[in-house]
Amino acid sequence: MTIYAVDDNPDALQEISGIISKVQPDAELRCFDSSLTALAEARKQEVNVAFLDVSMPELDGLNLGQYLKDLYPFINLIFVTEHKEFAYEAIGLRSADTS
């Protein structure tokens, strides 16, 4: 299983990756501080789960999540945010048609 953690805040990325490593120690965990870099790498290798910060420069987590879902329709997306106003939009990505 390949898991991505994407957050432009180094402290948050370290915290998220630490938790993931404890819960899924056998997974391949790839951490990115740039959403564009994460997307470029996702085009080369399948991603099963992605933890995405919603608020990032260049390409926000919601748009990155949509691109990842287009590449891998059965990906599990987990959005990490302090901004509750993004919740409905994030939920909408999950309910998108995957057929």
N, C-alpha and C positions, 0 to 999 in steps of 0.2 A: 504494500500500500504506500502510495506517495502522498504526503501531506505538505501543503504550502502554508506558510505563515507570512503574511504581507502587512507591514506596518512601517510608516516612515519615522515613527518615534522609536529610537533604539531601546529605551527602557521598557516600553510596552512590548516590543518584539521579543526581547529577552524573557520577559515574564510569560508571554504566550508560549514561546518555544519550550520553556522549562516545564510548563504544565502539560503540553503535548507529549514531551519526552517521557514524563512520568506515566501518563495514561496509555500511550502507545509506544513503548520502548523499541519494538521491532520494526516500526514504520520508518520509511525513508523521509526524514523531515528536511525540507528546504526552506530557508528563511531569506526573505527579500525586504530591503528597505525602499525599494522602488517598484511601483506597480507595473511600469513599462518593462522592466527587466523580468519580472515574474511572468508577464504575458509572453514575452519572447521565449522564455524557457519552457513554458507550457505548450508552446507550438512544437517543441522538440520531443516532449515526453509526457505521457498521460498523467493527469493529476486526479486523485480520487477524492480528496478533501482539501478545502481551502478555507483558512481563517483569514478574513479580510477586514482591514480597517476601512471604515466607510469614508473618512475624510482624509484624502491624500492628494498631494499636488499632481499635476499632469493628467492622471487618470484615477478617478475616485474608485473606491471599493465596489460600489454598486455597478458601475460600468465595467470594471474588471470582472466582477462576478458574471455579468451577462456574456462577456466574451468567453469566459471559461465554460459557461454553460452551453454556449454555441459549439465550442470545441468538444466538450465532453458532457452530453446531456444528462448523464446520471451522476455527475459530480455532487458531492455534499458541500454546500456553501454555508459557512458560519460567519456572520457579520459581527465585528467587534466595534462598538461605538459608545460614546457617551451622549450622543445626540438622538434622543427618542423620536425626533421628527422624521428620521430616516427609516423607522421600523416598518411602516406600511409599504414603502417602496421595496425594501428588502424582502418582505414576505411575498410581494408580487412576483419576484424572480422565482421563487420556489413553486408557485402555482402555474408558471408558464407551461405550455404544452410541450412535452418532450417526445412526442411521437413522430 
